[in-house]
Amino acid sequence: MVLFLMKNTTRLYLIRHGQVVNHHEFRYNGHFDVDITVIGILQMENIAAFLAAKSIAAVYSSDLQRAAKGAEIIGGTLGLRPIKIHAFRELHLGRWEGLTREEGAARFPEEADFRFRDLARARVKDGENLHDLKNRVMPALKDTLMKHTGEHIALIAHGGVNRVVLCDAIGLPMENFFRIEQDYGCLNVIDYFDDGVKVVKLLNGGPNQDLKIAEIY
């Protein structure tokens, strides 16, 4: 056990962006660029205050504003300039982007029976499936982690991106993607050891779990 603890460790603070302005409409945002609410800002401020006591070397985010705004809030508190990476964008939902389930089914009746829980092996027209998302996210994450070996970094991303990273860390197939919850403003902590071992220290937790938000989704 002593040897295990002595391994070179890179720690990832993996954060989901704050509550989005259309959260109550249950829209498939994907790459659809939406802002965060006042509650979303508060969630990011809470994360920033929590991370202020940690030794964070760098802050990364998706380049979509709902993640980038959180990164600016966190980076501002930590005195770090966030780095935006396109590869950390949410799952691309093709022609269903920005639509609700009802709107998508009405506009594209040939896809009315499509279930998003089948995304491990299916996709809507012009969109990605979960393996496409994994093949986009994981190389970017690997490169980012390698730049910060032995350091602690923060990444503000999306529910889908976070689930991919967590499935990889736990060793779960993409078919288990939806078994992992990611609330708005949640924090995950993953340790990456130099021998390839990955340990999830915290999942869907953090300071925002104490907030009583009626409409969290």
GIVENRA-V544967 format. One record per residue. N is the residue number from 1. RES is the residue in one letter. PSI is psi in whole degrees, -180 to 180 (none if undefined). Layout:
BEGIN
((N RES PSI) (N RES PSI))
END
This chain:
BEGIN
((1 M -38) (2 V -41) (3 L -38) (4 F -43) (5 L -22) (6 M -8) (7 K 149) (8 N 125) (9 T 132) (10 T 123) (11 R 131) (12 L 120) (13 Y 104) (14 L 119) (15 I 138) (16 R 143) (17 H 166) (18 G 172) (19 Q 133) (20 V 158) (21 V -28) (22 N 26) (23 H -33) (24 H -9) (25 E -8) (26 F 48) (27 R 153) (28 Y 96) (29 N -45) (30 G -123) (31 H -3) (32 F 122) (33 D 103) (34 V 156) (35 D 174) (36 I 159) (37 T 179) (38 V -38) (39 I -40) (40 G -40) (41 I -44) (42 L -41) (43 Q -43) (44 M -34) (45 E -38) (46 N -42) (47 I -42) (48 A -45) (49 A -38) (50 F -45) (51 L -17) (52 A -25) (53 A -1) (54 K 164) (55 S 83) (56 I 125) (57 A -28) (58 A 154) (59 V 127) (60 Y 159) (61 S 167) (62 S 160) (63 D 3) (64 L 143) (65 Q -30) (66 R -28) (67 A -42) (68 A -36) (69 K -42) (70 G -39) (71 A -36) (72 E -41) (73 I -47) (74 I -46) (75 G -37) (76 G -40) (77 T -37) (78 L -7) (79 G 32) (80 L 141) (81 R 118) (82 P 149) (83 I 121) (84 K 133) (85 I 121) (86 H -36) (87 A -17) (88 F 14) (89 R 159) (90 E 165) (91 L 131) (92 H 126) (93 L 23) (94 G -134) (95 R -1) (96 W -2) (97 E 133) (98 G 0) (99 L 159) (100 T 171) (101 R -45) (102 E -42) (103 E -42) (104 G -44) (105 A -37) (106 A -39) (107 R -34) (108 F 74) (109 P -26) (110 E -15) (111 E 15) (112 A -27) (113 D 1) (114 F 134) (115 R 130) (116 F -17) (117 R -8) (118 D 9) (119 L -14) (120 A -26) (121 R 3) (122 A 168) (123 R 156) (124 V 163) (125 K 131) (126 D 8) (127 G -178) (128 E 156) (129 N -179) (130 L -31) (131 H -35) (132 D -45) (133 L -45) (134 K -43) (135 N -19) (136 R -43) (137 V -46) (138 M -39) (139 P -39) (140 A -40) (141 L -42) (142 K -45) (143 D -41) (144 T -45) (145 L -39) (146 M -31) (147 K -16) (148 H 37) (149 T 128) (150 G 2) (151 E 176) (152 H 131) (153 I 159) (154 A 141) (155 L 121) (156 I 114) (157 A -143) (158 H 165) (159 G -45) (160 G -45) (161 V -46) (162 N -41) (163 R -39) (164 V -48) (165 V -41) (166 L -40) (167 C -42) (168 D -43) (169 A -38) (170 I -22) (171 G 31) (172 L 139) (173 P 158) (174 M -21) (175 E -18) (176 N 7) (177 F -48) (178 F 2) (179 R -6) (180 I 122) (181 E 145) (182 Q 97) (183 D 158) (184 Y 133) (185 G 15) (186 C 162) (187 L 134) (188 N 147) (189 V 124) (190 I 131) (191 D 131) (192 Y 118) (193 F 157) (194 D -10) (195 D 9) (196 G -9) (197 V 139) (198 K 133) (199 V 122) (200 V 113) (201 K -28) (202 L 138) (203 L 125) (204 N 42) (205 G -146) (206 G -180) (207 P -23) (208 N -6) (209 Q -16) (210 D -10) (211 L 133) (212 K 92) (213 I 121) (214 A -42) (215 E 87) (216 I -19) (217 Y none))
END
